[in-house]
Amino acid sequence: TIALLAGTVYFKLRSGSAKSIFYSFLDSVMFIPYTLRIGPFAAHDNGIERTCIDAMKRTGLNDFDDSGKFSFMKPYAMSHDFGYVRSKCFYSPMGFLVQKLSQQKRMEIRLLMVDYFKRHPSVETTTFSRPPTLITGFTRTGTTFLHELLSIHPETRAHNTWEQMNPVPTTDDESPLAQKQNRIERHKKGLWLFKFVDRVAGEISQAVHKVEYDKCEECTLPCSLELPWNITNLSFMMFAAEELFSLGAGRSFDLYLKFLKLQTWSAPDLPSHWVVKCPFYLPFLNDLNETFSDSTIVWTHRNPVECIASTCLLFECITHSTCSSW
């Protein structure tokens, strides 16, 4: 058994992947329970319906703020049912687990955020010093560089990685002092998980761009509470682009606005002119403008010959991180 595992790990590392030795080892160890459908793979279902059920069980909440219709699940379902199937990919054991857990995390955040707004209606009235500045553009056109550059201005603010991981306060005390203390606690809570994921994933975790716990990060997480922008879904989303884009953004940007209000409300001592970015705004600019009608939208451009090849390499790396065959 040890020889088999060692051989499998060696093969995975020689395959040209950016996966760490630990990631490859876990992938190999999980092959048996994944094949036999036992343990965390018992249901063998990482679709959005199963994910939402697990998120409701974990949080004890059931209000997704969708009038009970569960229509918000349709984009994720299309990404999985159309995109995944059309891609002809097959999840690796670790890829299956990472996809399921990261998708469930987003549904849990949606449940928790909706619940917090219901119990603290004052958050909804939060205003910004200036409307958010939204940066978009085709991938690899400089959106990250521009975002980081603008975020260092003393009068602007960009949400950090840790704020996306744990965005909802865990205290009902609305005083600024209590909220500040709670932010410190939430920051500490997520640090070990970030370090663990970064160590396990290896170079994969930095394949898109450099990700740091206390530095600004694009809004793929808070906007993926409805749109399938979970990083493990991005490649499959491309295979279902026509169907997904025809659906529009749904309530994604309305929820993102709530996210920004909650971060502003919980840290009133910080600037409230938000500078945010995401390349995947592009197909949904009308929806984006409807929610952020007073905002400035910055659209970066670059010679397609220079960025398309880099974009293909990006999606290849993402796919390779979760799939054993593609």
Beta strands, then each sheet from edge to edge (+ up, - down):
strand 1: 90-91
strand 2: 133-137
strand 3: 275-277
strand 4: 296-300
strand 5: 323-325
sheet 1: 1+ 5-
sheet 2: 3+ 2+ 4+
end
